[in-house]
């Protein structure tokens, strides 16, 4: 029987929040918009990588989340200005805050995904670990 190698490209692995090392296991145990809040797996179910490599490591993700928030808020402010031409600051504040609340689960999840996929030194995709366990 031929040994099929499972390869997931980098972008689909990021969008689906997969393990940065094997791109098979899920980083999160549940969906982004649920009532229970997001639960992150401690280790990869496929390759066993410990996602939080030291206590408090995900505090670094706050900087990524901050960058996401700034980009979203500037984009929305420009969009409001272009679409409505309004000079009423309460319109800007209310819409920007509403969108920030709506997007906060997205920012929480993808700041950690970006941290693990792009900003963690020494953590790279290893295709040999993405193979099926049973050959
Ligand atoms: Zn893995």
Boltz pocket constraint, residues with backbone or C-beta under 6 A from the ligand:
constraints:
  - pocket:
      binder: B
      contacts: [[A, 19], [A, 20], [A, 21], [A, 22], [A, 23], [A, 24], [A, 25], [A, 44], [A, 45], [A, 46], [A, 47], [A, 48], [A, 49]]
      max_distance: 6.0
